[in-house]
Amino acid sequence: MTLRARFNLLSILILFIPVAGWLIVDTTTGYLFDNQLQNLEQRTKSIAETLSSLSSTIFEDKNEPQPVFIQTSDLTKVPIIRNMPPTIDGDLSEWREFKLQEEALTSEPSWPESKTFSGAYRIGRYENRIYIGVQVRSASNRQFSDGSQGANVEQVYLSTINQYGTFKQYLIRPQKNGQVTIKVRNEDQQWEQALYREIRGEVRQLNLVNNIGEPLSQAYELELAIGRHLIGSAMCLVVFKPGEPNRLQSCQNHLDKNALKPVQINSPNIEAIVDSFRTANSRLIVVNRDSVVQQQNDNYGSENNTEETNSSRTIPPSDNSVSRKVASFLGFWPEQILHEFEPWIIRSGKLENIQVADALAEGKSSLSTKKTDGITRFVTAVEPIFIDGQIKGAVLIQESTDEVFAVRYQFIKGLTLGTILFIFLYLPIHFLFLGKITKRLKLLAKITNDSIDGNGRVVKTITPDKTKDEIGEVSQNLAEISGRLKNYTNYLENSARRLSHELRTPLAGLQSSIDLIKRSDNFEEAGPYINRAEAGIERLNRIITNMSEASDLEASFQNERLEPIDLSQLIILSIEDYREIYRQREFEVIVTEKQIMVDGSADSLRQMLDKIIDNANDFGIRQTSIVISLNVIANNVILQIMNSGPTIPDEKREQIFDSLVSDRSDAVGRSSHLGLGLYVARLICEFHKGNISVRNRSDGGGVTFEISLPRSQSEQH
């Protein structure tokens, strides 16, 4: 696999950025869900504990038994009117600000299809009063009467079961603009004038026209304010015209207390507590021990909480088209996700819910989640209400996951857009950088290939790349290696010639001696020739020994152990021997300290010193001194050996310590040299972790060999 392919393959790891981001999103979403559940559970417990601290009468227990209503699911919910109550002036235009659900008054099943009037009403509560707004439209021409009977307009019945369980009926008769008469009776008793403090109202006549001003119908609007205690568990509104059988009503039979429409009115004691825990994405319901709804709070404005139509908000129709999926992939998610609550199931004022039933039966709190298509839509918490150690009711809160999913989708949108942006910005840089690297590598490969011919000879050195990076470093190393290989090639080429020259001389002397011995008949005359042959053989043996000395030395280093050695003492003793061996030489010794310790092998160091002294003797001018100095600089021991004689050419100074390298053009020595002595000295010096170098003396009268060795570890501490 090419470097480009590997680099591109490695770049695929960029794709793990969205994968890692997705894992973070899932982890964060799970954390948010858990946090939402904990907060919901804590809020539910707080409401239950607060309600538990109130009087045991918070659920308004009735002394009289409640009627058994015959309808299955119909319910009149009386929501709270916020901020301020409506003005009782017969004008319903301000009711739009209250956002109360309008309920149509339906006709009796026996009515003909061509009914002569229609009606609708709204109902709400402010503090201790119930407010009802009724609008009646008539297809025929109706006029208010100035008489007391008001026989020419439709009238309104209000049947109720009050908070004390008493069945009452109210008759509301419009008289003229701003005036109504209201009468009341209990069961089948006589009609009486209703008390103004209990119920009052006003009416206003309307003339409805179309867009071009043509009359459509006549209507009137009626506003009523009723004391809270007059409406208890049930009520019914009826619109009728005296003398006509047609009527509109909100229940099956307004004369039968068991046929009235159940009413749910939030408890005034509970309302303030529940409102303090209100949140924007939840709904709450409080029931008593019989599951009768005492408080209901739907923050999304739904007023029709029945089994068939109840939902907390309207959900836009789902769209699974490809275009919407593509838009979502590109990040165009809505700022708020809408999840639908399941409707409350309330029959005859009682909530039907398994979690609530379990809480009322066992007194245990519970948490649950509702999932659709694997997505958590909302969470539910139920907490029982204990008063005096008894279960008096329960609190149920449902909270949507809109905010969690809004955060999730915003996170996904940012991750998607960020990843796309990063990839588009990165790819040009990636290919530009990769192309540059590939070009440099190809050029380096070509230069390296051109530097060596087909026979393996280094024909030219590599020009190094001066760039300070890895490729530049490789290029510089290859340039250095190519230089060394070229020198080594030259060395090998010259080694055979030098070796041939060194061997030819003793072989020639040996051959001539043998020829003379053959010609001589006298053994005494052949003696000198035999001595010359023995000298030639000895010289050949010395050459072979020198050639094998380096390889034997490298093998011996493997088992050699370094130990502290007094180098000053070693040099002083060695110089005494050199004075006996090289009698024609003078030796000067300069040692700055009596004891200078190094870690090494005494035999190897003596061998290294022998090679350098031998070289100084062979190259030095006869009857001149060889100066040996030893001193300490920092943690290094410096040994210098100086002799008088010819200097070393500059081009030879770097190669003089290589094997079989020697310059004998100006040599004054007598012995044969293959250039192995200094090579052996370099091996020994490197084994002792030191450096050896040579330089010409500043006066041009000779050379100086310098050896640097580290001081013994025992003296450095």
Secondary structure, DSSP 8 states (H G I E B T S, - for coil): --HHHHHHHHHGGGGHHHHHHHHHHHHHHHHHHHHHHHHHHHHHHHHHHHHHTS-TTTT---SS-------SS--EEE-B--SS---SSS--GGGGGGT---EE-EE-TTS-SS-SEEEEEEEEEETTEEEEEEEEEESS-----SSSS-TTS-EEEEEEE-TTS-EEEEEEEEEETTEEEEEEEETTS--EE--TTTEEEEEEEEEEE-TTS-EEEEEEEEEEEEEGGG--SEEEEEEE-TT---EEESSS-TT-GGGSEEEEE--HHHHHHHHHT--TTEEEEEEETT-BEEEEEETT-----STTT--SS--------HHHHHHHHTT---SS---------EETTEE--HHHHHHHHH---EEEEEEETTEEEEEEEEEEEEETTEEEEEEEEEEESHHHHHHHHHHHHHHHHHHHHHHHHHHHHHHHHHHHHHHHHHHHHHHHHHTB-TTS-B-S-------SSHHHHHHHHHHHHHHHHHHHHHHHHHHHHHHHHHHHHHHHHHHHHHHHHHH---HHHHHHHHHHHHHHHHHHHHHHHHHHHHHHHHHHGGG---EEEEHHHHHHHHHHHHHHH-TT-EEEEEESSS--EEEE-HHHHHHHHHHHHHHHHHHS-TT-EEEEEEEEETTEEEEEEEEES----HHHHTTTTSTT----TT----S---S-HHHHHHHHHHHTT-EEEEEE-TTSSEEEEEEEEEB-HHHH-
